[in-house]
Amino acid sequence: MCFSVDSLTDCLESTNSWLAAMGLTKQYLRYAASAVFGVIGSQKANIAYVTMRGGEKGRYVAVAACEHVFIWDVRKAEKVLILQGNKYEVTYLCPSPDGGHLAVGYEDGTVRIFNLLSGESSISFSGHKSAVTAINYDGLGARLVTGSRDTDVIVWDVINECGLYRLKGHKDAITQVLFLKDKNLLVTSSKDTFVKWWDLDTQHCFRTMVGHRSEVWGLVLLNGEKRLLTGCADSELRAWDIRYLEPSLEHGEPKEKKVKGLLSEAEERDVGPDEDPVERILTCKKAGSILRKARDRVVTLVSDPRAKVLLCHGTDAMLEVFTVLPEEEVQRRMEKKLKKAKKKARAQVGTDEVLEPVVERQLGDEILNLATIKASSKIRSADCLLSPSGEMKVALLLQNNTVETYSLSTTEKSPQGTKTARLTLSGHRTDARTLAFSSDNIAVLSASGDTAKVWNRSTLQVIRTMACEYALCSTFVPGDRQIILGTKSGNIQIFELASGSLLETTNAHEGALWSIALSPDQRGIVTGGADKTVKFWDFELIKDHASGSSKRLTVKHTRTLQLDEDVLCVRYTPDQRLLAVSLLDCTVKVFYTDTLKFSLSLYGHKLPVLCMDISHDSTLIATGSADRNVKIWGLDFGDCHRSMFAHDDSVMFLQFVPKTHLFFTAGKDKKIKQWDADKFQHIQTLEGHHREVWCLAISPSGDHLVSSSHDKSLRLWERTREPIILEEEREMEREAEFEESVAKGEEPVVPGETTGEAGPAGKKTMETVKAAERIMEALELYREETKNLEDHQAACQAAGKQLPPPKLNPILVAFGNTPSRHVLETIKKVKSSELEVSLLVLPFQYIPDLLSLFNGFIQDGLEVELVCRCLFFLLRIHFGRISSNQMLLSVINDLRTNTVSKVREIRDVLGFNSAGLQYLQHEVEAREDVMFFTDATDRFEEKRRKRKKRERAILTIA
């Protein structure tokens, strides 16, 4: 049997009345998040080109959409994939080198890696305490480095799904992190004005560049990683020449000879008193600077994968494109300059015999300003791709919720950027300040500072987009064929939905028109504005002179109510007997509709009432104020039934659910809350928005709710069939607060670890605590079953006969495991990235049992790699107590013997299998005359060994 939501709601209402008569708890239905729409790209994260299912490059871009990631097809202007997030906002995106994955950083410091084919996330890293601000892959995509606002840099192993180490040293938020391709080095920049070089072999910072006087907002590596370009808070891009020290000179020679042979006099002065110059892997020397056209700080400094072109922009709408010339082109330009200098010198002297002129090589000869692209709004982020033919594609994420793509040819002398696509239809340029539902629950109206859009609720597609003035309030005209907007300039605008045309603009108020209310008899509207008046309007059909015979809708002014203060909100009672008016003096005045005589004054709020609504039976009025309180009043006598502290900031919108005494409130604290006006209870909180919530609209059926926020998103919530039990809701809220307190607590201290530049990568979270508890429960179960077995053997010896075996624990029976195998299965279920932190919080009393079990697992060849990883970690953090415990001496000795032999055996098997696969590869290649498991460019590299010809071969094959 199938029930509709309406029938279920009616059933619940009758049940609630019966429960209220019996004095029992009232039942409610839960509202759940359904969809996020209206946002094209969030401003907190960057934009990145991605490749989808082997498609062409430069067609798909990834942008953040609040907590989700949208993949847009810029050619068709449609979403092709949504990477679902959990709760926190996306702050950084980085595609993998192979193009198959996308690393996403979040506001809470977690990093998730998504598969772009399936859209699912199988790898999650949790190590930072605050928002991730920079992510980068190494050349093979096997390692990932992340920087955060918490000033830490963490290197992750993508293949083993675990953290390698944490690098500490910066004093402010990290702005960029880069791996070097051919060397195990890392370079990072921060808002503390420093650029640091890290040796990943020893996990220490071997050089700090202090040549910047303001925050370093970005950096790129050019010229085969021999030049570093940094962008700061001024108009200069600073260049640094990098010279790598030869490995042959770093080892085996006297210290004095190395210093004299490698460091110039200026570089020797640059060596600090506590810095050993022998350990320095490279030298950095400033090569000059490039002046940008913009005067503000650098926001994005990015290059294409081959570092041939460079993009740079600030906080304005100008994007500067630079080209990095190859060495041959630079030499050709220098020869031309030398010829011109010689010619000029001869002309000045008048003879052919002149001294050889000196032409210095400058940074401007190597990096040229190629073009300037002016976007339609301020740029938030940029990314680029360079094709082998020289065509460059640029994707821009703008601050007005827009994505633009441009194309320009780098082979031309003075290229001009051509706009190829613009994504604007699926969202507003500014915040949507008003929402409304149609009477059939199908259409949703949203209006912002420049446009009004009508959406299909089921498909979330835009039906109509209409240019309008700055809208503050709106409503559908009965029949849902027209809409009415109230604007900031005090006008009433009427639009026809069928054609999307503006029918009429009426000057209604001298100030802002803050509120519109449809009369219950559906014959007119009432408006309230900042000119201290409330005006009544009737609908009329007049002859349309533009079309001739047809008629169009208009509004006719009938009455005016003059007041002493600005009007913020107006509402009719459903029986149309009373009219409630919210004023700037923090009161709500109630008037009789027919005579406009004063009836009641509702006073008690300390700040103006910004929103209000009246229940369907005209008995209750709920008011929300900027003082963060909601008050429930009776309309019979104007008495205040209850005052409730609703939000942590101003209450921006309030509306009753149709045919109930339940109402929703929206606040600047990013939350939407549901309340019961009869029981004065908080029912549930809808969390999802990341900025202030401006308004909401409830469908006439009460099944759907739409909300708008300062994060540019519109969110759809729908009523489910799941009942809400208030006690469980409060318990869930307390658990969430406890989990947050656990995550924000102090990190566990590793015994023997010094607080240096390197540290463990993971952090303590609720998941790691739960994983440690599961391991402890498995070990307790193992101890219990082992003790029962020993007692059973002792009883059998005492009785002199075999007794029935003891009953196993139901958990072991359910999983079909032995006690020791149950411990191993529990450890296997712990996420790889959380394993070390989970073992770190284990008390030492469980370690001896674990070591004994590990010895047995290694002897039996069970999960040797996982067991060795856990074993080595436990030995490192508990070395002192383990080495001083005589009881564990035999266990450690056995572990040493068994681990070495078993690991050697596994390594031999891997070597044998690798040799066998290589032999089969050669056999197949010889028999079929094809190259198997390799690429033609790799074979070309082995033969030629020259960079220039290798690049040409890659371009030819591509």
BELHUSUL-V487397 format. One record per residue. N is the residue number from 1. PHI is phi in whole degrees, -180 to 180 (none if undefined). OMEGA is omega in whole degrees, -180 to 180 (none if undefined). Layout:
n->{N/N}
phi->{PHI/PHI}
omega->{OMEGA/OMEGA}
This chain:
n->{1/2/3/4/5/6/7/8/9/10/11/12/13/14/15/16/17/18/19/20/21/22/23/24/25/26/27/28/29/30/31/32/33/34/35/36/37/38/39/40/41/42/43/44/45/46/47/48/49/50/51/52/53/54/55/56/57/58/59/60/61/62/63/64/65/66/67/68/69/70/71/72/73/74/75/76/77/78/79/80/81/82/83/84/85/86/87/88/89/90/91/92/93/94/95/96/97/98/99/100/101/102/103/104/105/106/107/108/109/110/111/112/113/114/115/116/117/118/119/120/121/122/123/124/125/126/127/128/129/130/131/132/133/134/135/136/137/138/139/140/141/142/143/144/145/146/147/148/149/150/151/152/153/154/155/156/157/158/159/160/161/162/163/164/165/166/167/168/169/170/171/172/173/174/175/176/177/178/179/180/181/182/183/184/185/186/187/188/189/190/191/192/193/194/195/196/197/198/199/200/201/202/203/204/205/206/207/208/209/210/211/212/213/214/215/216/217/218/219/220/221/222/223/224/225/226/227/228/229/230/231/232/233/234/235/236/237/238/239/240/241/242/243/244/245/246/247/248/249/250/251/252/253/254/255/256/257/258/259/260/261/262/263/264/265/266/267/268/269/270/271/272/273/274/275/276/277/278/279/280/281/282/283/284/285/286/287/288/289/290/291/292/293/294/295/296/297/298/299/300/301/302/303/304/305/306/307/308/309/310/311/312/313/314/315/316/317/318/319/320/321/322/323/324/325/326/327/328/329/330/331/332/333/334/335/336/337/338/339/340/341/342/343/344/345/346/347/348/349/350/351/352/353/354/355/356/357/358/359/360/361/362/363/364/365/366/367/368/369/370/371/372/373/374/375/376/377/378/379/380/381/382/383/384/385/386/387/388/389/390/391/392/393/394/395/396/397/398/399/400/401/402/403/404/405/406/407/408/409/410/411/412/413/414/415/416/417/418/419/420/421/422/423/424/425/426/427/428/429/430/431/432/433/434/435/436/437/438/439/440/441/442/443/444/445/446/447/448/449/450/451/452/453/454/455/456/457/458/459/460/461/462/463/464/465/466/467/468/469/470/471/472/473/474/475/476/477/478/479/480/481/482/483/484/485/486/487/488/489/490/491/492/493/494/495/496/497/498/499/500/501/502/503/504/505/506/507/508/509/510/511/512/513/514/515/516/517/518/519/520/521/522/523/524/525/526/527/528/529/530/531/532/533/534/535/536/537/538/539/540/541/542/543/544/545/546/547/548/549/550/551/552/553/554/555/556/557/558/559/560/561/562/563/564/565/566/567/568/569/570/571/572/573/574/575/576/577/578/579/580/581/582/583/584/585/586/587/588/589/590/591/592/593/594/595/596/597/598/599/600/601/602/603/604/605/606/607/608/609/610/611/612/613/614/615/616/617/618/619/620/621/622/623/624/625/626/627/628/629/630/631/632/633/634/635/636/637/638/639/640/641/642/643/644/645/646/647/648/649/650/651/652/653/654/655/656/657/658/659/660/661/662/663/664/665/666/667/668/669/670/671/672/673/674/675/676/677/678/679/680/681/682/683/684/685/686/687/688/689/690/691/692/693/694/695/696/697/698/699/700/701/702/703/704/705/706/707/708/709/710/711/712/713/714/715/716/717/718/719/720/721/722/723/724/725/726/727/728/729/730/731/732/733/734/735/736/737/738/739/740/741/742/743/744/745/746/747/748/749/750/751/752/753/754/755/756/757/758/759/760/761/762/763/764/765/766/767/768/769/770/771/772/773/774/775/776/777/778/779/780/781/782/783/784/785/786/787/788/789/790/791/792/793/794/795/796/797/798/799/800/801/802/803/804/805/806/807/808/809/810/811/812/813/814/815/816/817/818/819/820/821/822/823/824/825/826/827/828/829/830/831/832/833/834/835/836/837/838/839/840/841/842/843/844/845/846/847/848/849/850/851/852/853/854/855/856/857/858/859/860/861/862/863/864/865/866/867/868/869/870/871/872/873/874/875/876/877/878/879/880/881/882/883/884/885/886/887/888/889/890/891/892/893/894/895/896/897/898/899/900/901/902/903/904/905/906/907/908/909/910/911/912/913/914/915/916/917/918/919/920/921/922/923/924/925/926/927/928/929/930/931/932/933/934/935/936/937/938/939/940/941/942/943/944/945/946/947/948/949/950/951/952/953/954/955/956/957/958}
phi->{none/-114/-113/-82/-66/-65/-65/-67/-66/-61/-63/-66/-65/-67/-67/-64/-66/-69/-66/-65/-66/-86/78/-104/-74/-83/-105/-133/-104/-83/-98/-127/-67/-111/-160/-121/-146/85/-111/-94/-158/-75/-86/-78/-114/-92/-108/-147/-74/-133/-115/-113/51/71/-73/-69/-77/86/-100/-116/-126/-110/-135/-79/-134/62/-90/-103/-126/-101/-105/-104/-90/-70/-74/-94/57/-142/-79/-108/-159/-122/-93/-73/-99/-103/-139/-95/-74/-76/-121/-158/-128/-150/-76/-77/-61/-81/80/-91/-134/-135/-90/-124/-100/-121/-64/-86/97/-85/-130/-121/-110/-103/-88/-75/-82/-98/77/-106/-111/-110/-122/-138/-118/-131/-146/-89/-95/-142/-60/-78/-112/-156/-140/-156/-95/-83/-62/-93/78/-90/-124/-132/-117/-129/-120/-137/-71/-82/76/-96/-119/-124/-105/-116/-97/-72/-70/-84/56/-145/-86/-92/-166/-111/-109/-115/169/-74/-111/-148/-61/-79/-109/-158/-136/-139/-83/-92/-70/-95/-130/-83/-125/-140/-123/-132/-126/-148/-77/-84/77/-106/-117/-115/-107/-120/-93/-76/-70/-109/53/-143/-87/-103/-156/-123/-90/-116/-87/-108/-104/-142/-59/-93/-94/-171/-154/-139/-106/-128/54/63/62/-105/-142/-116/-118/-123/-120/-121/-88/-115/-93/-107/-106/-92/-112/-132/-84/-110/-122/-85/-76/-70/-60/-67/-88/-82/-130/86/-122/-61/-63/-66/-67/-65/-63/-69/-81/-113/-109/-77/-64/-67/-70/-67/-68/-74/-75/-74/-67/-101/-106/-87/-68/-67/-84/-75/-86/-150/-122/-121/-136/-66/-104/134/-150/-116/-87/-89/-76/-79/-105/-92/-73/-77/-99/-132/-131/-141/-125/-74/-56/-94/58/-99/-125/-136/-113/-148/-150/-108/-89/-102/-99/-99/-112/-101/-111/-113/-116/-101/-75/-70/-61/-63/-67/-64/-63/-64/-67/-67/-64/-63/-62/-64/-63/-64/-66/-63/-64/-67/-65/-64/-65/-75/-81/93/-129/-82/-93/-132/-69/-65/-71/-103/-115/-81/-85/-110/-66/-67/-79/-105/-122/-113/-78/-83/-162/-129/-109/-103/-83/-79/-154/-64/-90/-100/-157/-145/-148/-145/-135/-117/-84/-60/-78/98/-82/-110/-109/-122/-116/-121/-103/-99/-77/-102/64/-137/-119/-124/-124/-129/-136/-150/-97/-79/-83/-76/-75/-131/-72/-119/-72/-110/-73/-105/-159/-150/-98/-134/-66/-88/-170/-88/-78/-124/-64/-78/-99/-148/-136/-155/-104/-75/-69/-94/66/-98/-100/-124/-103/-132/-135/-127/-74/-138/-137/-120/-125/-114/-112/-84/-64/-77/-98/61/-99/-77/-91/-140/-127/-128/-74/-146/-80/-66/-89/-116/-151/-161/-163/-86/-76/-50/104/61/-100/-132/-127/-123/-118/-106/-110/-69/-84/92/-96/-108/-113/-114/-118/-94/-74/-62/-105/72/-100/-83/-83/-160/-123/-115/-79/-100/-133/-80/-113/-65/-93/-85/-149/-128/-133/-80/-68/-60/-81/61/-104/-174/-135/-127/-126/-129/-135/-79/-90/67/-131/-118/-117/-107/-132/-111/-77/-142/-108/-121/-72/-86/-68/-71/-94/100/-83/-73/-113/-132/-83/-147/-120/-118/-74/-114/-140/-136/-110/-90/-126/-92/-132/-62/-92/-104/-157/-131/-147/-86/-77/-58/-87/61/-87/-124/-130/-100/-128/-93/-116/-73/-87/73/-114/-122/-99/-114/-122/-76/-69/-74/-105/60/-82/-70/-116/-138/-128/-104/-126/156/-74/-89/-131/-57/-82/-90/-154/-164/-159/-120/-68/-66/-96/61/-106/-123/-129/-111/-121/-117/-126/-73/-84/76/-108/-119/-117/-111/-118/-95/-84/-74/-124/75/-86/-87/-73/-162/-116/-124/-77/-96/-134/-84/-147/-58/-85/-95/-152/-148/-155/-78/-74/-54/65/-140/-104/-97/-141/-111/-126/-123/-132/-74/-85/75/-119/-119/-126/-108/-132/-109/-77/-88/-92/56/-118/-84/-91/-155/-120/-99/-107/176/-70/-109/-139/-59/-93/-87/-158/-150/-144/-110/-66/-57/-81/81/-86/-132/-141/-121/-131/-125/-139/-70/-82/72/-100/-110/-121/-105/-119/-131/-80/-100/-95/-80/-75/-106/-107/-61/-63/-69/-61/-66/-67/-65/-64/-65/-64/-64/-64/-66/-63/-65/-67/-66/-66/-90/-71/-70/-74/-64/-90/-86/-60/85/-82/-92/-84/-105/-77/-111/-155/-67/-83/-77/-138/-75/-131/-64/-67/-68/-64/-65/-64/-63/-65/-65/-65/-64/-64/-65/-68/-62/-64/-62/-62/-64/-68/-64/-65/-63/-67/-65/-64/-66/-66/-65/-67/-65/-65/-67/-82/74/-149/-83/-95/-59/-65/-69/-72/-76/-62/-57/-65/-67/-66/-65/-91/67/-115/-81/-58/-69/-67/-65/-64/-64/-65/-65/-67/-65/-78/-74/-59/-61/-74/-109/-66/-63/-67/-65/-71/-67/-88/-70/-64/-67/-65/-92/-67/-57/-64/-64/-63/-65/-67/-61/-61/-68/-62/-68/-61/-84/73/-97/47/-62/-64/-64/-65/-64/-62/-66/-63/-65/-67/-66/-66/-73/-86/-118/-61/-62/-73/-71/-69/-91/-96/-68/-66/-94/-63/-68/-65/-66/-63/-65/-63/-61/-68/-68/-65/-63/-68/-70/-66/-65/-65/-66/-65/-64/-63/-64/-64/-64/-65/-64/-65/-64/-66/-65/-63/-63/-61/-63/-64/-66/-65/-69/-79/-103/55/-131/-93/-111/60/-151/-118/-62/-68/-64/-64/-65/-63/-63/-82/-90/61/-127/-66/-62/-70/-66/-65/-63/-65/-64/-64/-66/-69/-66}
omega->{-177/178/172/179/180/179/178/178/178/179/179/180/177/178/179/178/178/178/179/177/180/-180/-178/-176/178/-178/180/175/-176/169/-177/179/-179/-176/173/180/180/180/178/178/179/-173/-174/-176/-178/175/-177/172/177/178/-177/172/177/-180/-178/180/180/-179/-175/176/177/177/176/176/-174/-180/180/173/178/171/-177/167/-173/180/180/-179/179/178/178/-178/175/176/-171/174/-177/-173/-171/-175/177/-178/-180/178/178/176/180/-179/179/178/-177/-177/179/177/-175/176/-174/-176/-177/178/179/177/177/179/-177/172/-176/176/-178/-178/-178/179/-180/-177/178/178/178/-178/-178/180/179/-169/175/-176/-179/177/175/175/169/-174/-178/-177/-178/179/-180/177/-179/173/-171/175/179/175/-179/173/-177/176/-176/174/-176/-176/179/178/-180/177/-180/-180/177/-179/-178/180/178/-177/179/-174/178/-180/180/176/-178/168/168/-170/-172/-177/-178/-177/-180/177/-177/175/-174/176/176/177/-177/168/-175/174/-176/171/-174/175/-179/180/176/178/-177/177/175/180/-173/-175/-180/-178/178/-177/176/-174/-180/176/176/176/-177/174/179/179/176/178/179/179/-176/177/-175/-177/178/-175/-179/167/-175/-179/-179/176/-179/177/-178/179/-178/179/-179/180/-178/-175/171/178/178/-177/-177/-178/179/-177/-179/-177/-172/-173/174/-178/179/-180/177/177/-179/-180/-179/-178/-179/-176/180/-177/180/-175/-180/-174/-178/175/179/179/-177/-177/-179/-180/178/179/174/177/-179/-178/-177/-175/175/176/179/173/-172/177/175/-176/180/178/177/177/-174/177/178/175/178/-178/179/-176/-177/175/-180/-179/178/175/179/-175/174/-175/180/179/179/179/179/179/179/177/177/178/-180/178/179/179/178/-178/179/179/179/-179/-180/-177/-180/178/179/-178/179/176/179/180/-180/177/-179/178/-178/-179/179/175/-177/-179/-176/173/-173/-176/175/-180/178/179/-178/179/180/-176/176/-178/-179/174/-176/173/178/180/179/-180/180/178/-179/176/-177/175/-178/171/-175/-177/179/175/-178/172/178/176/-179/177/174/-179/-179/-180/179/-178/179/-176/177/179/180/180/-177/-179/178/-180/-179/-169/-171/179/178/176/178/-177/173/-175/179/-180/177/176/173/-176/180/177/-174/-174/177/178/174/-178/-177/-177/-178/-178/170/-178/175/-175/169/-173/-176/-178/-178/177/179/178/-179/172/-175/177/-176/172/-180/-173/177/-180/-175/174/172/173/177/-173/175/177/178/174/179/178/169/-169/-179/178/178/-179/170/179/180/-179/173/-175/-177/-179/-178/-176/177/-179/-172/171/-177/177/-173/-176/179/175/-180/177/-170/-171/174/176/177/-180/-179/178/175/180/-179/-179/172/-178/176/-175/-179/177/174/179/170/-176/-180/-176/176/176/176/174/179/-179/179/-178/-178/-177/178/-171/-175/179/178/-177/173/178/-178/-179/-177/-176/178/176/-179/-178/-176/-178/177/179/-180/-176/176/178/172/164/-178/176/177/179/-176/175/179/-178/177/-176/-178/179/175/179/174/179/179/-179/171/-174/-173/-176/-176/176/-179/-180/-175/171/-179/-178/-178/177/-179/178/-175/177/-176/-176/176/177/-177/-177/-173/-179/176/-180/-176/170/179/-177/177/-171/175/176/174/-179/172/179/179/-176/170/-178/178/-176/180/-179/-180/-180/-178/172/-175/173/-168/-173/177/176/-174/174/-172/-177/-180/179/177/170/-176/175/177/171/175/179/179/174/176/-175/176/178/175/-174/172/-176/177/-175/173/-177/178/-178/-178/-177/171/-174/-179/178/177/180/180/179/-178/176/-179/176/-176/-174/176/177/179/-179/180/178/-178/-176/-176/179/178/-179/-180/-174/177/176/177/-176/168/-178/179/177/179/-179/-179/177/-179/178/179/173/-170/180/178/177/180/179/178/177/178/178/179/177/179/179/177/178/177/-179/-179/-179/-178/179/178/-177/178/180/178/179/176/-180/-180/-178/-177/180/178/-173/-174/176/-179/176/178/179/179/177/179/178/177/178/178/177/178/177/178/178/176/178/177/178/-178/-179/178/179/178/179/178/178/179/178/177/179/179/178/180/-179/-180/178/-179/179/178/-178/178/180/177/175/-179/179/179/179/-178/-178/-180/-177/168/180/-180/179/177/177/180/179/178/179/-180/-178/178/178/-177/-179/-178/-172/-176/-179/178/178/-178/-178/177/174/-175/-178/178/-174/179/178/179/-180/178/179/179/178/179/179/-179/178/-179/-180/-179/175/-174/-178/179/-179/178/178/178/-178/-178/179/180/178/-178/-175/180/-173/-177/-177/179/-178/179/-179/-179/-179/-177/-176/-179/179/-180/179/178/179/180/-179/-176/-178/-178/-178/-177/179/177/179/179/179/177/179/179/179/179/180/179/179/178/178/177/177/178/178/179/179/-179/-180/-180/-176/-174/178/176/175/-173/178/178/-178/-179/-179/177/178/177/179/-178/-177/-170/180/180/-174/-176/-179/178/178/177/179/179/179/-180/-179/180/none}
